[in-house]
Amino acid sequence: IAAWMAGGVIPTMVYYGLQIISPRFFLITALLLCSLVSLALGSSLSTIGTVGVALFGIGQAIGIPGPITVGAIVSGAYFGDKMSPLSDTTNLAPSVSDTNVFDHIRHMMVTTTPTYLLCLILYGILGFFFGQGAIDSSQVQATLDVLQSQFLIHPLLLLPPLLVLVMVIFRIPALPGLLGAALLGILAALAVQGASLSSLLGTVMNGFSASTGVETVDTLLNRGGILSMMRTVALMLIALSFAGIFEKTGMAKAILEKVISRVKSDRGLVIATVLTAWGVLLGTGQQYVAIIMTGRLFRPLYQEHDLKPQNLSRALEDAGTVFGGIVPYSTGAGFTENMLGISAWQYGPFTFFSWLNPLVAIAIAAMGKSMPKNGDKP
């Protein structure tokens, strides 16, 4: 992120975005764009930290409240994270459940599609109310002027995000892909923006820093860097340590066995899985722990009920993945707050995808729909 800032990549995205995005349809645009990027990257955090930063800056410039903008960004990012075959959680859930990733993704469409349609409607309504006023053209023009004075703005600087998508298409693994993205930003900073190597190394470590005199621009630009991730890393270590204690001492098993003992029907089993994954996520703040712990405990029950394993994998993701972005002490929420400056307590109520997806999954299970058995035809 710091490299893309120094290279003018994100400023270029904001510069052109301010001129083409309609305020009334901004929230829907943010949802769709983050969904597409996250589907391609397979990473909600990478999407929030790149395209999300640019969209947040645009939202501020056109007068959309920050928490609502972040809610739309996180909703789109976690939709793509959930549905992308490149996502870690999308591969983890079927592996825990003993099914394959493509059967898992197809099965998730049943709960994800209506959830996404509801999100489009809700963000469309919010966009109508918050985007119908006149744009503060002086604020937008000031932002454009400052960006143009601080950076060389050129369409070629849109190549780094496009090349990242190309790397994804060729299935380059996440770590070299992200390092490649950072390298593209560094090259742009050196070759296009004229940054010195010494200042650029400081930027990569400490984050990009600028003082333009325009608050919204400074809020957008001053972010990134290795040190900015230390809070997130510490949160991850503490959460995983807690989860390990929770499991190894037998507390988790004792609690979940009480839940399992009350399950009598297929409907109850799926609902219990969603609620348990939800509860473990709230208790530990870790998506991986929610998926693995819940999956290991419930998998024998799905076999007893002769339900196809993708029923379990879908339930794990419907709660264990998407809600992770708004649990305030989770890694995802910590990262989002670091990148965008808005806490989960503020943007959480507007992250409709994270709230609606588990509820839609429970509703479909309660109706007895979409719970195929092992003997059913494909």
Disulfide bonds with the S-S distance in Angstrom:
none
